[in-house]
Amino acid sequence: MEKKALLILSCIFAGLFSNQVIAQKSSSIPKKDIPKGFSASPNGLIYNLVRTNKGAKSPAIGDVISIRTSYSLRRSEKDSLIFDSKTNPGGFVTLQLSAAEYKGDLMEGLAMMHAGDSAIFYVPADSFILKTVRVESLPPFIKSGERMRFEVGMAEVNTLAEIQKKQAVQDSIEQIQMKTQREKEMEVLLAKMTERGDNQSPEPSGLIIIRRQPGNGTKPKNGQKVTVHYTGTLLNGTVFDSSVERNDPISFNIGQGAVIKGWDEGIAALEIGAKATLYIPSWLGYGARSMGPIPSNSSLIFEVELLKAE
């Protein structure tokens, strides 16, 4: 039970952004409670600046910082590790620096640091859990007077404006990469279409519809329940699913996101009774997801027959 509760606290803190500011009053900590090599701030934070890089940037309130951190409950018999940012993508926690909310707040310690610094802080466990993590009541495994030991390495300091600028650049790069990837995928899909003896320009979305057999002149309306027979293959010809083989057509409400986008668009374009081939690029299929026998970023080919709409 204790391990589960500690895990919940670590998950909450990993995504924490704090914005409250309150006034602080000076306080002192008995020397016997300050570990050797550590100091105590007037506001009750116990700290040891292990490595300092005073020429580097120091964060101001409102700045966004990236830190490597681990923290544990400080217990005489053995420290109990709660969280280590090594488990996060990239190994960092990113948060916005705020003014201290309580005596001994970690925020005060982070404000002391510079990019490239490392430090150790002891923070009141009850205040951290109740006021930083925002848990309504103190878990039973937390004892009164306990402190949490934070080991922190400050990797990066940025203003909000700098973060927004970096994000805009990253978004632009990702858009270019996505456009390039889609262009390459469409080249392969069009080549496969030609190889199979088909010739049709893609729809604006990238979907290619080859009509094999006309229907009765009536197309399904948005929201109607349609029934479809299909056989789906990868570009290499591997059949990954077929309602025809099972003799069990699929039914769904069209235009409601119940199926992949290529199906919603492709089936809606057909008349009842029509047969067609749908060449579906990955962004109208399963995208970057792997779905059983379907690898990520796969273009798909479906032979479909719209049986009815009701």
VOPAGU-2260 file (C-alpha; in pm, 1 decimal, decimal comma):
REM VOPAGU-2260
SITE   aa  ch    i         X         Y         Z
SITE  MET   A    0       0,0       0,0       0,0
SITE  GLU   A    1     285,3     236,0      91,0
SITE  LYS   A    2     466,9     174,8    -239,7
SITE  LYS   A    3     145,5     243,0    -434,2
SITE  ALA   A    4      88,2     569,2    -249,1
SITE  LEU   A    5     447,3     678,3    -307,2
SITE  LEU   A    6     410,3     605,2    -678,6
SITE  ILE   A    7      96,8     820,8    -696,3
SITE  LEU   A    8     281,0    1110,6    -533,4
SITE  SER   A    9     574,5    1076,9    -774,5
SITE  CYS   A   10     343,9    1082,0   -1077,8
SITE  ILE   A   11     168,2    1395,9    -955,9
SITE  PHE   A   12     494,5    1580,2    -889,3
SITE  ALA   A   13     647,3    1485,0   -1225,3
SITE  GLY   A   14     395,9    1706,5   -1405,9
SITE  LEU   A   15     368,7    1979,6   -1142,9
SITE  PHE   A   16     339,5    2350,2   -1216,8
SITE  SER   A   17     302,9    2578,6    -914,0
SITE  ASN   A   18     197,3    2944,3    -933,4
SITE  GLN   A   19     100,1    3058,8    -582,4
SITE  VAL   A   20     298,1    3323,2    -395,2
SITE  ILE   A   21     278,9    3402,0     -22,2
SITE  ALA   A   22     478,0    3608,1     222,4
SITE  GLN   A   23     749,6    3438,9     425,8
SITE  LYS   A   24     859,5    3490,6     782,0
SITE  SER   A   25    1206,2    3421,8     911,5
SITE  SER   A   26    1257,9    3107,9    1117,8
SITE  SER   A   27    1547,5    2906,5    1251,9
SITE  ILE   A   28    1625,5    2536,0    1270,9
SITE  PRO   A   29    1814,8    2386,6    1564,9
SITE  LYS   A   30    2172,4    2306,6    1469,0
SITE  LYS   A   31    2124,7    1944,2    1572,9
SITE  ASP   A   32    1867,4    1907,6    1294,6
SITE  ILE   A   33    2104,5    2034,0    1025,1
SITE  PRO   A   34    2318,7    1756,7     871,5
SITE  LYS   A   35    2694,4    1807,0     852,1
SITE  GLY   A   36    2794,2    2008,1     546,8
SITE  PHE   A   37    2447,8    2163,2     510,4
SITE  SER   A   38    2313,3    2509,7     583,0
SITE  ALA   A   39    1965,4    2636,4     670,2
SITE  SER   A   40    1800,5    2939,1     515,2
SITE  PRO   A   41    1606,0    3190,4     729,8
SITE  ASN   A   42    1288,7    3037,4     588,4
SITE  GLY   A   43    1374,4    2686,5     703,9
SITE  LEU   A   44    1517,9    2521,8     392,3
SITE  ILE   A   45    1809,0    2287,8     460,3
SITE  TYR   A   46    2047,7    2286,7     164,8
SITE  ASN   A   47    2389,9    2193,4      34,7
SITE  LEU   A   48    2500,2    2351,3    -292,7
SITE  VAL   A   49    2724,8    2067,7    -404,5
SITE  ARG   A   50    2839,2    2228,3    -728,4
SITE  THR   A   51    2791,4    2591,1    -830,1
SITE  ASN   A   52    2831,6    2760,7   -1163,5
SITE  LYS   A   53    2779,4    3124,6   -1067,3
SITE  GLY   A   54    2853,1    3252,9   -1415,3
SITE  ALA   A   55    2554,3    3065,1   -1556,9
SITE  LYS   A   56    2192,0    3172,3   -1572,4
SITE  SER   A   57    1989,3    3163,3   -1251,3
SITE  PRO   A   58    1609,6    3126,4   -1268,4
SITE  ALA   A   59    1365,8    3404,1   -1179,8
SITE  ILE   A   60    1008,0    3348,7   -1071,4
SITE  GLY   A   61     806,3    3248,2   -1377,8
SITE  ASP   A   62    1101,5    3093,2   -1560,5
SITE  VAL   A   63    1081,4    2735,8   -1683,5
SITE  ILE   A   64    1352,0    2504,0   -1558,6
SITE  SER   A   65    1454,7    2150,6   -1650,0
SITE  ILE   A   66    1605,1    1948,4   -1369,7
SITE  ARG   A   67    1733,1    1601,3   -1303,5
SITE  THR   A   68    1604,4    1498,2    -965,2
SITE  SER   A   69    1538,5    1215,4    -727,9
SITE  TYR   A   70    1379,8    1238,4    -388,5
SITE  SER   A   71    1322,1    1008,8     -95,1
SITE  LEU   A   72    1188,8    1010,1     258,0
SITE  ARG   A   73    1475,0    1072,7     498,1
SITE  ARG   A   74    1458,9     794,6     753,7
SITE  SER   A   75    1728,7     695,6     996,8
SITE  GLU   A   76    1710,1     327,1     912,7
SITE  LYS   A   77    1699,3     370,2     534,6
SITE  ASP   A   78    1592,7     635,1     284,2
SITE  SER   A   79    1279,6     536,1      91,2
SITE  LEU   A   80    1311,1     640,2    -273,5
SITE  ILE   A   81     990,0     793,9    -408,6
SITE  PHE   A   82    1085,9     932,0    -747,1
SITE  ASP   A   83    1377,4     945,7    -989,4
SITE  SER   A   84    1352,7    1151,9   -1307,5
SITE  LYS   A   85    1563,1     889,4   -1485,7
SITE  THR   A   86    1232,0     713,6   -1545,8
SITE  ASN   A   87    1102,3    1014,8   -1742,6
SITE  PRO   A   88    1162,1    1057,7   -2117,9
SITE  GLY   A   89    1496,4    1234,1   -2143,0
SITE  GLY   A   90    1550,5    1197,4   -1769,6
SITE  PHE   A   91    1419,3    1543,6   -1678,4
SITE  VAL   A   92    1137,4    1713,6   -1490,6
SITE  THR   A   93    1029,5    2048,8   -1634,2
SITE  LEU   A   94     846,9    2299,2   -1414,9
SITE  GLN   A   95     782,9    2666,9   -1370,9
SITE  LEU   A   96     957,3    2837,6   -1080,1
SITE  SER   A   97     725,0    3009,7    -832,2
SITE  ALA   A   98     778,6    3194,5    -504,9
SITE  ALA   A   99     797,5    2976,0    -195,8
SITE  GLU   A  100     460,5    2877,4     -49,3
SITE  TYR   A  101     577,1    2754,3     288,5
SITE  LYS   A  102     880,8    2738,4     514,0
SITE  GLY   A  103    1139,8    2508,0     362,0
SITE  ASP   A  104     977,1    2503,7      16,0
SITE  LEU   A  105    1190,0    2344,3    -256,0
SITE  MET   A  106    1116,2    2648,0    -474,7
SITE  GLU   A  107    1344,5    2856,5    -253,6
SITE  GLY   A  108    1627,4    2613,2    -316,8
SITE  LEU   A  109    1573,7    2599,9    -691,4
SITE  ALA   A  110    1593,1    2981,1    -699,5
SITE  MET   A  111    1942,1    2959,0    -544,7
SITE  MET   A  112    2075,0    2749,1    -831,3
SITE  HIS   A  113    2222,7    2818,7   -1173,6
SITE  ALA   A  114    2222,6    2613,7   -1491,3
SITE  GLY   A  115    2480,9    2341,6   -1437,2
SITE  ASP   A  116    2451,0    2345,0   -1056,9
SITE  SER   A  117    2376,4    2045,5    -838,2
SITE  ALA   A  118    2239,9    2055,0    -486,1
SITE  ILE   A  119    2073,1    1857,9    -208,4
SITE  PHE   A  120    1771,7    1991,3     -20,1
SITE  TYR   A  121    1574,8    1867,6     279,3
SITE  VAL   A  122    1210,6    1972,5     256,9
SITE  PRO   A  123     929,9    1921,0     513,2
SITE  ALA   A  124     746,9    1610,2     390,3
SITE  ASP   A  125     404,1    1712,3     516,2
SITE  SER   A  126     419,9    2059,5     354,6
SITE  PHE   A  127     547,2    1917,9      26,8
SITE  ILE   A  128     271,1    1657,3       5,2
SITE  LEU   A  129     -14,3    1880,8     121,1
SITE  LYS   A  130      83,9    2209,9     -43,8
SITE  THR   A  131     298,4    2117,8    -344,0
SITE  VAL   A  132     150,8    1785,1    -451,3
SITE  ARG   A  133    -194,7    1907,0    -336,7
SITE  VAL   A  134    -302,5    1585,1    -166,1
SITE  GLU   A  135    -606,2    1657,0      53,0
SITE  SER   A  136    -482,2    1466,4     356,5
SITE  LEU   A  137    -146,9    1336,8     470,2
SITE  PRO   A  138     -93,4     965,9     386,2
SITE  PRO   A  139     -56,0     744,1     693,1
SITE  PHE   A  140     298,7     642,3     599,5
SITE  ILE   A  141     420,7    1002,0     639,4
SITE  LYS   A  142     531,7    1076,4     994,6
SITE  SER   A  143     513,4    1421,2    1151,6
SITE  GLY   A  144     843,7    1604,0    1125,0
SITE  GLU   A  145     982,6    1388,6     844,3
SITE  ARG   A  146    1179,8    1551,5     567,3
SITE  MET   A  147    1227,3    1461,4     204,2
SITE  ARG   A  148    1575,2    1456,4      56,3
SITE  PHE   A  149    1589,3    1608,6    -294,2
SITE  GLU   A  150    1896,4    1564,6    -510,2
SITE  VAL   A  151    1876,7    1816,3    -793,7
SITE  GLY   A  152    2084,0    1894,9   -1099,4
SITE  MET   A  153    1968,6    2202,2   -1290,0
SITE  ALA   A  154    2008,6    2140,2   -1661,8
SITE  GLU   A  155    1841,2    2439,0   -1825,7
SITE  VAL   A  156    1679,9    2774,5   -1746,6
SITE  ASN   A  157    1450,0    2954,1   -1991,5
SITE  THR   A  158    1204,8    3240,4   -1979,9
SITE  LEU   A  159     851,9    3172,3   -2101,1
SITE  ALA   A  160     927,0    3377,2   -2412,6
SITE  GLU   A  161    1232,5    3162,7   -2485,6
SITE  ILE   A  162    1030,1    2843,9   -2437,2
SITE  GLN   A  163     759,5    2969,1   -2673,2
SITE  LYS   A  164    1019,9    3058,3   -2935,5
SITE  LYS   A  165    1183,8    2716,0   -2907,9
SITE  GLN   A  166     844,8    2547,8   -2931,1
SITE  ALA   A  167     757,6    2745,8   -3243,5
SITE  VAL   A  168    1085,1    2636,6   -3405,9
SITE  GLN   A  169    1024,5    2274,9   -3302,6
SITE  ASP   A  170     668,9    2284,9   -3438,0
SITE  SER   A  171     798,6    2419,4   -3768,2
SITE  ILE   A  172    1060,2    2143,5   -3791,6
SITE  GLU   A  173     799,4    1877,7   -3713,3
SITE  GLN   A  174     564,2    2016,2   -3977,1
SITE  ILE   A  175     839,7    2003,2   -4239,6
SITE  GLN   A  176     930,6    1649,1   -4135,7
SITE  MET   A  177     566,0    1541,8   -4148,7
SITE  LYS   A  178     519,4    1698,5   -4493,2
SITE  THR   A  179     831,6    1523,3   -4621,9
SITE  GLN   A  180     722,7    1190,5   -4472,7
SITE  ARG   A  181     376,7    1221,4   -4626,0
SITE  GLU   A  182     517,2    1308,4   -4967,4
SITE  LYS   A  183     742,2    1001,2   -4960,5
SITE  GLU   A  184     456,3     780,0   -4845,3
SITE  MET   A  185     227,4     909,2   -5120,9
SITE  GLU   A  186     496,2     835,6   -5380,3
SITE  VAL   A  187     507,7     474,2   -5264,5
SITE  LEU   A  188     128,5     447,6   -5249,8
SITE  LEU   A  189      84,3     591,3   -5599,5
SITE  ALA   A  190     350,8     356,0   -5731,1
SITE  LYS   A  191     166,5      61,4   -5579,5
SITE  MET   A  192    -160,3     182,2   -5733,4
SITE  THR   A  193       3,4     201,6   -6077,0
SITE  GLU   A  194     163,3    -139,6   -6028,6
SITE  ARG   A  195    -183,4    -282,5   -5966,1
SITE  GLY   A  196    -311,8    -129,2   -6289,3
SITE  ASP   A  197    -512,4     154,8   -6132,6
SITE  ASN   A  198    -498,9     520,7   -6223,2
SITE  GLN   A  199    -673,0     781,1   -6008,1
SITE  SER   A  200    -576,4    1113,6   -5853,2
SITE  PRO   A  201    -587,9    1127,2   -5472,5
SITE  GLU   A  202    -858,2    1318,6   -5287,0
SITE  PRO   A  203    -737,4    1634,7   -5105,4
SITE  SER   A  204    -697,2    1424,0   -4790,6
SITE  GLY   A  205    -469,7    1174,8   -4969,3
SITE  LEU   A  206    -732,1     900,0   -4999,5
SITE  ILE   A  207    -752,6     722,9   -5336,4
SITE  ILE   A  208   -1087,5     569,5   -5434,3
SITE  ILE   A  209   -1106,5     325,7   -5726,3
SITE  ARG   A  210   -1468,7     241,4   -5801,9
SITE  ARG   A  211   -1508,9    -118,6   -5922,3
SITE  GLN   A  212   -1886,3    -158,1   -5934,5
SITE  PRO   A  213   -2155,6     112,2   -5929,5
SITE  GLY   A  214   -2427,3     114,7   -5667,1
SITE  ASN   A  215   -2794,5     203,7   -5670,7
SITE  GLY   A  216   -2741,8     579,7   -5682,6
SITE  THR   A  217   -2796,5     647,8   -5312,2
SITE  LYS   A  218   -2507,9     736,6   -5083,0
SITE  PRO   A  219   -2525,5     689,2   -4705,9
SITE  LYS   A  220   -2601,8     992,0   -4491,9
SITE  ASN   A  221   -2385,3    1106,3   -4203,8
SITE  GLY   A  222   -2472,5     909,7   -3890,9
SITE  GLN   A  223   -2645,8     623,7   -4072,4
SITE  LYS   A  224   -2559,9     266,6   -3983,6
SITE  VAL   A  225   -2377,7     108,4   -4276,6
SITE  THR   A  226   -2282,0    -253,8   -4336,2
SITE  VAL   A  227   -1962,5    -327,6   -4526,5
SITE  HIS   A  228   -1772,7    -631,2   -4648,9
SITE  TYR   A  229   -1396,8    -579,0   -4675,3
SITE  THR   A  230   -1054,6    -729,8   -4721,7
SITE  GLY   A  231    -755,4    -533,3   -4594,5
SITE  THR   A  232    -399,1    -578,1   -4713,3
SITE  LEU   A  233     -60,8    -419,9   -4656,6
SITE  LEU   A  234     125,3    -281,4   -4958,6
SITE  ASN   A  235     326,3    -603,1   -4977,8
SITE  GLY   A  236       5,0    -797,2   -5035,5
SITE  THR   A  237     -27,4    -945,2   -4686,6
SITE  VAL   A  238    -393,1    -983,1   -4589,5
SITE  PHE   A  239    -434,7    -866,4   -4230,1
SITE  ASP   A  240    -814,6    -891,7   -4203,3
SITE  SER   A  241   -1112,3    -998,7   -4413,3
SITE  SER   A  242   -1482,0   -1000,1   -4330,3
SITE  VAL   A  243   -1535,2   -1184,5   -4659,4
SITE  GLU   A  244   -1334,6   -1482,6   -4537,0
SITE  ARG   A  245   -1535,5   -1484,2   -4212,7
SITE  ASN   A  246   -1861,5   -1413,6   -4395,8
SITE  ASP   A  247   -1925,3   -1151,8   -4127,0
SITE  PRO   A  248   -1956,9    -792,6   -4257,3
SITE  ILE   A  249   -1890,2    -500,9   -4024,2
SITE  SER   A  250   -2153,5    -241,9   -3928,0
SITE  PHE   A  251   -2088,4     107,5   -3792,4
SITE  ASN   A  252   -2234,1     457,8   -3790,1
SITE  ILE   A  253   -2067,4     653,7   -4065,6
SITE  GLY   A  254   -1904,1     989,7   -3999,7
SITE  GLN   A  255   -1889,0     936,5   -3623,6
SITE  GLY   A  256   -1523,0     839,8   -3587,5
SITE  ALA   A  257   -1606,0     474,7   -3522,4
SITE  VAL   A  258   -1357,4     364,5   -3789,6
SITE  ILE   A  259   -1035,5     503,4   -3937,7
SITE  LYS   A  260   -1064,3     832,4   -4127,1
SITE  GLY   A  261    -998,1     665,9   -4461,9
SITE  TRP   A  262   -1303,6     446,3   -4410,6
SITE  ASP   A  263   -1531,6     727,6   -4296,4
SITE  GLU   A  264   -1439,8     929,5   -4604,9
SITE  GLY   A  265   -1422,5     640,3   -4851,0
SITE  ILE   A  266   -1745,9     462,2   -4758,4
SITE  ALA   A  267   -1937,8     792,1   -4750,2
SITE  ALA   A  268   -1834,7     850,3   -5114,3
SITE  LEU   A  269   -1983,2     520,7   -5232,7
SITE  GLU   A  270   -2337,6     433,3   -5335,6
SITE  ILE   A  271   -2520,4     147,6   -5168,6
SITE  GLY   A  272   -2424,4    -173,9   -5346,9
SITE  ALA   A  273   -2099,2     -28,3   -5481,5
SITE  LYS   A  274   -1762,9    -202,0   -5469,3
SITE  ALA   A  275   -1434,9     -11,9   -5454,7
SITE  THR   A  276   -1067,2     -19,8   -5367,8
SITE  LEU   A  277    -951,4     228,9   -5104,7
SITE  TYR   A  278    -582,5     322,5   -5100,7
SITE  ILE   A  279    -539,6     472,1   -4753,7
SITE  PRO   A  280    -221,4     655,8   -4643,1
SITE  SER   A  281    -114,4     606,9   -4282,4
SITE  TRP   A  282    -244,7     943,9   -4158,4
SITE  LEU   A  283    -594,2     833,4   -4259,6
SITE  GLY   A  284    -533,4     487,7   -4112,6
SITE  TYR   A  285    -365,3     399,6   -3784,9
SITE  GLY   A  286     -85,3     655,3   -3803,0
SITE  ALA   A  287     216,0     581,8   -3586,6
SITE  ARG   A  288      28,8     311,4   -3394,0
SITE  SER   A  289     100,8     -54,8   -3450,3
SITE  MET   A  290    -219,9    -257,1   -3469,4
SITE  GLY   A  291    -147,9    -628,0   -3449,9
SITE  PRO   A  292     -18,0    -731,5   -3794,1
SITE  ILE   A  293     -25,6    -368,3   -3914,6
SITE  PRO   A  294     310,7    -193,7   -3855,4
SITE  SER   A  295     323,4     172,9   -3759,1
SITE  ASN   A  296     301,9     432,1   -4038,7
SITE  SER   A  297     154,2     177,7   -4282,1
SITE  SER   A  298     -42,2     263,5   -4595,2
SITE  LEU   A  299    -332,1      21,3   -4639,0
SITE  ILE   A  300    -541,2    -114,8   -4925,0
SITE  PHE   A  301    -903,4    -217,4   -4870,3
SITE  GLU   A  302   -1135,9    -391,9   -5109,5
SITE  VAL   A  303   -1481,2    -287,4   -4986,6
SITE  GLU   A  304   -1846,2    -344,0   -5070,6
SITE  LEU   A  305   -2116,2    -119,0   -4923,5
SITE  LEU   A  306   -2398,9    -363,9   -4859,7
SITE  LYS   A  307   -2657,3    -135,3   -4701,7
SITE  ALA   A  308   -2727,5     185,0   -4508,0
SITE  GLU   A  309   -3010,3     226,7   -4260,1
